[in-house]
Amino acid sequence: MATVALLGSCMGPPMLRDWKAKQKREEAYAMWQERCKKSGEFIHKTVEDVEGVYLVNVRMSTNHGQQFELDDPYGHDSTGDNYILSFVHGYHKPEDRASFVGVPRRFGYRYVEAIDPRDSKLYRYAGRIEEPWQYNKSYLKGYTRFVLDRTPIVKRTARYGVKFEDISTREERVHWIAGSSLKVIDLETQEVLAERIGYMVDWAQGSRSGGRSPWLFAAGNACPSFNRGAPSRVSQPAFTAQAGQSLDFTEKVLKPIHREH
């Protein structure tokens, strides 16, 4: 306080405000760097030829700027049915990542099981290619699309689960730091097969200047980085690489049965 009072007597209000903002940024950045020391991908065991997975929770909302909402901004992927789709075999095309040399393809699983938060019922999801022109002549002949089918089931059958969790503390959120855990779990033994711990920080400390969204910009200061080995996207912000990240990590642990296709 004495230092701030002394500086206040030497600086005008704008200079003092800028100095305080700089101090806040430096403090947040230092805290984030400390958190990065315990971040990373920790894989203890892998499993071959996995047919399906159970999503312990499903992302249903997007948070671009709520500072204290503990909904895992770092782990943000897609939401709702799109989040489920991202785990389904056939949804990802080989050419989607063909331009990224050395970056693995995305395969997905033959089925995905999850409770739909909208009705609290358990479903099994699977994908298929549909030719809508065969029953609706307004579509061009030969046009196809990927469709997500869901079937109500009484109990879970998938042995392995995927769970995301916000691990931020109040102090971290005060400094615009978001912490994330993504676990792959053996649901029969409750063993954690792997976990990804990640942190990101908004260097501008929640500024909305120019219409910016703090958590989107925070993706540019993330550990682990969202590039995941892909070439740096010079013209694209880091948050564009967040989509699909949950499947990317899961497939490192639970190897899909149809990787050869």
Secondary structure, DSSP 8 states (H G I E B T S, - for coil): -HHHHHHHHHS-HHHHHHHHHHHHHHHHHHHHHHHHTT-EEEE---EEEE-EEEESS------SS-TT--S-STT----HHHHHHTTBTTSS-GGGGTTSTT------BSEEEEEETTTTEEEEEEEEEE-GGGT-TTS-TT--EEEEEEEE-SS---SEEEEEEE---HHHHHTTEEEEEEEEEETTTTEEEEEEEEEEE-TTTT--GGG--HHHHHTTSEES-TTTTS---TTS-GGGG-TTHHHHHHHHHEEETTTT-
